[in-house]
Amino acid sequence: MGKVNTVLGPVATETLGLIAFHEHIGYGMPGSELDSKWWKTPEQKYEETVPKLRAFHEYGGGTFVDATGICNGRDLDYYKSLSAKTGVHIVASTGFVGGDTALAHFAHASVEYLADQFIHEITVGIGNSGAKAGIIKVGVSRGGRMTDLDKRIYRAAARAAKLTGVAVMTHLAIDAEPAIEIFGEEGLPLDRVVFGHVDDGVNHDKSKDTWIASLGGRIGFDTFGYETELPDPPFWARPRKDRLDHFLRFIGEQGYLGQVLASADANCSPLGWPGVKGHTVNYIFEDLIPDLRAAGIDEATITTIFVDNPADFLTLHN
């Protein structure tokens, strides 16, 4: 029986239920939590977050993967409380959203140092919380090209993933060639990596989703709900139909259903920015799954996308 690390301890893979594989409890850039304009009391954060997670659970959601890296606002004791209050499994991340979000302490760290950090958070725990990370986050820095620090983080993530059995999630699928080269050199199979945000409005035409999938990598369509139709869309928004059509081609005529993961990348309680009004993890239930059904996607395929694929991905392989 497979296991997955959650903030309340390891759980059997079979108990994960429907999985929102790329979301955020409260994401912000380093230092945003210290900005008086955006500082929030614990009560305010709970007020913003608990109803969303409770609704997720009531809709049938089982597991919420928090894709928030080191330096971006993780609070593991808070996550543990939220999980206990709502009944939702929460999977926490180690790693970094991108090298440009790593504080100065980590900016010149060696691969060995970074790998040790990730391994400790997976096998011992994050801080003094006792909660173990269940996934490693890596990413491409702003500008769309991997920096030297990005490459060290990717290499460290590959080593930690091989040793601990957790999977790796990338922020953006652009500049994938050096990432794939690093994973290959370190002996990490690409089915242990999901290349994310292939569907966003900025990078979808630069993300070689079918090429990555042909090599065995998993593909994340994980910005569902960020639509140009919104009253105040973010810069990475994309027309709703355009994104959906891209997704349907990928799982249908291009034949990569078994390698796809889908999510909304919503932020329950944003740090340092107002967030996108009305966009929550529950877009999955309120809009995305109905859109898929309307497009003729059957229940077995929906289960593959939101239950089977992410469960296999999150399961510890060691």
MIKEBA-363961 format. One line per 5 residues: number of its first residue (from 1); for each residue x, y, z of C-alpha. Coordinates in steps of 0.5 Angstrom, whole numbers. Example, Ala and Ser with C-alpha at 12.3 -4.5 7.8 and 13.67 -1.06 7.14 Angstrom:
! residues 2
1	25/-9/16  27/-2/14;
This chain:
! residues 318
1	0/0/0  3/7/-2  4/13/3  4/20/2  7/25/7;
6	1/30/9  2/35/15  -1/31/20  3/25/18  3/20/12;
11	-3/17/10  -5/11/5  -5/13/-2  -12/10/-3  -15/15/2;
16	-13/22/-2  -19/22/-6  -20/28/-11  -13/32/-11  -12/39/-12;
21	-5/38/-14  -2/45/-15  -5/50/-10  -3/55/-5  -5/56/3;
26	-2/63/3  3/65/-2  8/71/-2  14/74/-5  20/74/1;
31	19/79/6  11/81/4  9/78/11  13/84/14  10/89/10;
36	5/93/14  0/94/8  -1/86/7  0/84/14  -5/79/17;
41	-7/77/24  -8/69/24  -16/71/25  -16/74/18  -12/68/15;
46	-17/63/18  -23/67/16  -21/68/9  -18/60/8  -23/56/12;
51	-29/57/8  -25/55/2  -22/49/5  -29/47/8  -33/48/1;
56	-27/44/-2  -28/38/2  -36/39/2  -35/38/-6  -32/32/-5;
61	-24/34/-5  -20/30/-1  -13/33/-2  -10/40/-3  -2/40/-5;
66	1/47/-2  6/49/-8  9/54/-3  16/54/-3  22/56/2;
71	21/63/3  14/64/0  10/64/7  10/57/9  7/56/16;
76	6/49/18  3/49/25  -2/53/21  -3/48/16  -4/43/21;
81	-9/47/24  -13/48/18  -12/40/16  -15/38/23  -21/44/22;
86	-23/42/15  -22/34/14  -17/36/8  -11/33/7  -5/38/6;
91	1/36/3  7/41/4  13/43/-1  20/44/0  24/47/-5;
96	24/54/-8  19/57/-13  25/59/-17  32/61/-15  30/69/-15;
101	25/67/-9  31/65/-5  33/69/0  41/71/1  42/66/6;
106	41/60/0  43/64/-6  50/62/-6  49/55/-3  52/49/-6;
111	48/43/-9  50/39/-3  47/44/2  41/45/-2  40/37/-2;
116	41/36/5  36/42/7  30/38/2  32/31/5  31/34/12;
121	24/37/11  22/31/8  25/26/13  25/30/19  20/36/18;
126	20/43/17  22/47/22  20/45/29  13/43/26  14/36/26;
131	11/36/19  14/33/13  14/35/6  11/31/1  14/34/-6;
136	19/38/-8  18/45/-12  23/48/-17  22/53/-22  25/58/-27;
141	27/65/-25  24/71/-28  26/72/-35  25/65/-37  32/62/-37;
146	35/58/-32  40/61/-28  46/58/-24  42/58/-18  36/55/-21;
151	40/49/-24  43/48/-17  36/47/-14  34/43/-20  40/38/-19;
156	39/38/-11  32/37/-12  33/31/-16  38/28/-11  33/29/-6;
161	27/26/-10  32/20/-11  33/19/-4  27/20/-1  22/18/-6;
166	18/24/-7  16/27/-13  18/34/-16  14/40/-19  16/45/-23;
171	14/52/-24  14/53/-31  15/49/-37  19/53/-40  27/52/-41;
176	26/45/-40  32/43/-44  37/44/-38  32/41/-33  31/35/-37;
181	39/34/-38  40/35/-30  35/30/-28  38/25/-33  45/26/-31;
186	42/25/-24  38/19/-26  31/21/-24  26/19/-28  22/24/-32;
191	15/21/-29  17/23/-22  17/30/-25  11/35/-27  12/40/-31;
196	7/46/-29  4/52/-32  4/49/-39  -3/53/-40  -2/60/-37;
201	-3/66/-42  4/68/-42  8/62/-43  4/56/-46  7/58/-53;
206	14/57/-51  12/50/-47  14/44/-50  9/40/-47  8/34/-52;
211	16/34/-53  16/33/-45  11/28/-45  14/24/-51  20/23/-46;
216	16/21/-40  15/27/-36  8/29/-33  5/35/-35  1/40/-31;
221	-5/44/-33  -5/48/-27  -8/55/-28  -15/54/-30  -19/60/-28;
226	-15/65/-29  -19/68/-35  -18/74/-39  -26/74/-38  -25/76/-31;
231	-27/83/-29  -19/85/-27  -15/79/-30  -8/78/-28  -3/78/-33;
236	-2/71/-34  -9/70/-36  -12/66/-42  -19/66/-45  -23/60/-42;
241	-24/56/-48  -17/57/-51  -14/54/-45  -20/48/-45  -19/47/-52;
246	-11/46/-51  -13/41/-45  -18/37/-49  -13/36/-55  -7/34/-50;
251	-11/29/-47  -15/27/-53  -12/27/-60  -5/28/-57  -6/22/-53;
256	-3/24/-46  -9/23/-41  -4/18/-37  1/24/-36  -3/30/-34;
261	-5/33/-28  -10/39/-27  -11/45/-22  -13/52/-21  -6/55/-17;
266	-11/59/-13  -9/63/-7  -13/62/-1  -10/68/3  -5/72/-1;
271	1/75/2  3/82/-1  -2/82/-7  -10/82/-7  -10/76/-11;
276	-15/75/-16  -22/76/-13  -27/70/-13  -22/65/-16  -21/59/-11;
281	-19/52/-11  -26/50/-12  -26/53/-19  -24/45/-20  -31/43/-18;
286	-35/49/-20  -33/51/-27  -27/46/-30  -31/39/-28  -37/42/-31;
291	-34/44/-37  -30/37/-38  -37/34/-38  -40/39/-43  -34/37/-47;
296	-36/30/-47  -31/28/-42  -34/21/-38  -33/20/-31  -28/15/-31;
301	-23/20/-35  -25/25/-30  -23/20/-24  -16/19/-28  -15/26/-28;
306	-16/28/-21  -15/22/-17  -11/17/-20  -6/21/-24  -4/25/-18;
311	-4/20/-13  1/16/-17  5/22/-17  5/24/-10  6/17/-8;
316	13/16/-4  17/11/-9  22/8/-5;
